Structures are given as structure tokens and as C-alpha cells.
């Protein structure tokens, strides 16, 4: 086990250094609390007589305030997504019956467009917070949550199902409670991939920021102050200068988040890596060093340790790790039969409701038309996956296997993945208009701008996990570059590519709603596809067609998961696992 750098840093620091670092941390905490105190009154402000505004000011002086409002929504949704990932992943991994339902359902949920969730829930949030802007804020946060949570839940579930056998046996022998196991094995084992997926979730949230801050449902537009709504208004005014200022603000925000949050967290998470020797080039973070020198960990421990002990005692009735209920084979088969019969009845009820509410009112002709649109979007997703795989697998492998290159390019990749690609859609749309590029093909590029990073990040993580002894063995055998890729690198990356591919495909379906309909000023380009169909019927509040569009998209996702992704994941676990 590696020695923690905390003691080394503090032992070598002078008293004055510890005082200054403590002061810096205190100032940072006060700034954070002051920002929250500044924002909270506006979040619960009453709705005026004119109702919820449908426009926001495009005065550039408002951009700092808009950035704070957007950041508050993003991080609130991220915290909720993290809790959801823990609960959903545990349920799917610890229960065989639930896992058989929850994992395919998760694949569907990550593909359902944000507008599909908004149209179904906006009225609920407005009723829960009547007369207050908090209802629209809650709807916006929920929309961002629906763009962040799914890949985090996938990551945590995969970490739970791939825990090292020796560590699992150790916690069983120690008879830890389920609560203790969660914090001492489950969360530490998942920390590094979960952290990377949190970064990707932030990128996904930025990508859908415009749709979540300028909500258009049921022929109404509800606008909240934020960078996304600012870009939407500036684009409608054809003011590329203001769009450029918003992009500049976003670059500054992304750089600050990377410096203040992601770099410290990635450096801190190194202690959870399974390794027999310390890295020759450990990750460093100035912010993490300052926090360690300040002694804030000791202060938090005064409160945290007693609270942890209290929670340990409270959660003991949940049982200990390794406990098993004694069930006979016949009883287990009977339980499985009852479970699947109940699921079948629920499915039949859902089909009956779909026929009553959607198919009969709209007719089979509309259903066939939507399936044709779904096929067009499916072909775009397929082309996207092939192109992104060809481009990013070699680059990701190069970054992951070369520490020197990784040190310089990995931060750049994080920044690019966090930047909201749809903010440059107005510029790309203008290029499409000038060069007369068909949006039916151009939408593939727009979809790729927001979803390609899932493949790249997972391939980087997979490449960095290839054992050094296997690479050295390949060199000793005198393998050329092609042989090494064929026998070692590609098989080692196959499982990571599957994880990145399934999340990228789901993200591509989701991104189709903002990629198949783009506008610049009064000029709107609309591709023929399911994403454009859902965006248009959501804007008009056509509930039966919204349900039909989401249902058809779910069918395509389920079929792709059943006949493509599930067999590939089984193959990866069976033949290409390094553990």
C-alpha cells in the first residue's frame, strides 16, 4: 500500500506555510458560502403578475451572474446524480432479478431525450412549487440530472460487478456490515472510473444547458437566467459577438472547474488505484496540496469520525456482508416465475395503454412514419459509432499507455469534453448555410461533438490499466506494431470500448434532439429523423406524438442492446478480461 503524501507534505512544511494555506482554504470556503447566499434568494423568488419570463437579457454584464446560476444547477444535479448512481447501481448489482430489469431500463433512460422528460414533468414541478420560480428551477435541475445520471450509474454498476475476488473475500472474513462494505470497498473500488464519468456527466450537462434553461413545452417558453439561455437569445438575435463572449465565459468557467475541482480530485483518487509500486510520475495538484497543508482534514475529522461511528451503529440491522438467506432450488425457481409473470403483466398493461392513448388516435400510418424516422436516426448513430471508434481508439490508447503524453493531453481532453459543444452550433450552422451542407449529414457531426468523448475517456482508462508486464512481454517476443495491437492492445481495450460505446450510443440518441434541428437567426435547418420529430412535437405540446417518439426510440435502443451490445459485453467479460 502506498504511503499517503499528506504526512510528507505537512511534515516538510513550515509553520507559516501551514498558516497561509489554512487562511487560503478559509477564504475559499467563505467565497463559496457567500456565492450560495447571493444566489439562494433569487431561486425562491415569487413569480410576477406577467408569469415566468420567456426571454432573458443579453447584456454581457450579466454573464458572471448567469455563470453562477448555471453552475449552481449543474452541481446540484451532479450531487443528485451521484446519489442516484449509488442507489441504482447497488440495486442492480446486488439483486439478480432487479439487475435483469434495471440494466436494460438504464440503457433506455439514457437514450430518452431531455425534452421527453421535461414535457412529462414540467407541470409536476410547477404544481409542487406554486407561485415560485423554484418550480422552473427544479424542472431545469431535473433536466440536467437526466443528462448526467445514466453513465454514472453504469460506471458504478460495472465497478460493483468487477470487484477483485480477494478484496471481496477479505470484507466477508472481516464480517463488515453492508454499510461498512459500501464505504470501505464499493466506493473506493469505483472511485477512479466514477470520477471520470462525473467529468463526462458535467460535459453532458453543459451540452443540454440550453434546452434546460430555455424550456419550450406546450407552446410556452420558460426562460431562466443562465449561460445556456443567454446563448439561445443571442443566437436568435444573430449576434455572434455575444455568442463569442458567452463561449469565452464558458472557457474560463471550465478552466476554473478543472483547476479547482477535477485536478485535485484526480490527484486524490490515485490512492484508490490497485498497484504494487508508486507511480514514477504521480499526479499533482496545487489546490490539493494547499488543502492538505491547511490541516482542514483534522478539523473535519473531529465531526466526521463520531458521525461515522454513529452511522455504523445505526446501520447494523441492515446485516453483514456475506450473509445469505437459505433458499431451496424449488423456492428460487418459483420466485423467478412469479417475478417474470409480474413483469409480463406490467408489459402487457403498458402495451394496452400505448395502443389506447397513442396508436388508436394517431393511426398505424403515423406509427410507420415514426419508425422510418427512427431508422434514419439509427443510421446516423451507427455511422457516428464507426467513425468515432476509428478515430479515437488509437488516440486514446496512445494517451493511456504513454505517461508523458498523458500528462499534457489528458487535461486538454477534460477541457474539451466539458465544453458545451452546442454553444458552437450557431457558428457551425452558419457554415452549413454558407457552404450549403445538407443538415441530414451535418447532424452527424453535431451529434459527435457531444458524444465522442465517452469512447475516448473509456479507452484512455482501459489503456492505462494494461499491465506493464504484458507490454514488456510483447517487446521481449519481438512483436511488431500490428501484432502488438492485434494480440494485446485491442483485446485489452475491448471491454472499455464496449462501456464507452454503449454510453456514447445512448448519448447520440439523446443528442439527436438538438442536432437534427438547428437554427441561426430566422433560418432553421431540420434533418429528417426521430430527434427532430420529438423536438418539434414537444415544442407544440403534442403529448401522444411525444409518447410515440420516445417509445419508438426506446424500441430501437432495446433492440440494439439485445442483439449488439449485450453479446459484445458478454464476449468482453468471457474472453478479454484482464482480471
Order of alpha helices (4+ residues) and beta strands (2+ residues): alpha-alpha-alpha-alpha-alpha-alpha-alpha-alpha-alpha-alpha-beta-beta-alpha-alpha-alpha-alpha-alpha-alpha-alpha-alpha-alpha-alpha-alpha-alpha-alpha-beta-beta-alpha-alpha-alpha
